[in-house]
Structure formats: structure tokens, C-alpha cells
Amino acid sequence: MKVLDWETPNEVWYRELGKVLPKTSHPKTSVALTN
């Protein structure tokens, strides 16, 4: 696991999305939401 302080807010948010969304969902869609 990465250190939380080292991660950017977007990386944390993306990981949180990964917990909710299926791993098979389109990653680019989730990334677009963070931009």
C-alpha cells in the first residue's frame, strides 16, 4: 500500500471510486470525473 500522504487527492479519489465501481468499468470514465 502507498502512503496516503504521498498520494495526490485524485489518486485517493480514483481508488475510492475503484471500491464502488466494478474493476471492469471503463477507467477513463472515472479519470474524466476527477479532471
N, C-alpha and C positions, 0 to 999 in steps of 0.2 A: 504493500500500500504506500501511496505517496503521502508526504507530509502535507496536511491541509494548508498550512501557512505558505507552502511553496506553490500551491495551485492557484491559478487565476480564478476569479469568480465564474467565468464562462465554463471553465473545466469542471468546477464543482457543480454548476447548474446542469451541464451536459450529463454528468454522472448521475445526478438526481433524476434526470429525465430517463436515463437508462434503467432505473429501478422501476419506473412506471410503464414505460413503453417497452414492447417486445424487442428483443435483440435483433429480430429480423426486420424491424421497421427501417425506413429509409433514414440513414444517419444525416444526410444533407438537409433533410427537412428539419431535424432537430437543431442542427447547427444554424440554419437560417433564422430560427426563432431567437437565437442569442445575439444576432447581429443588429 
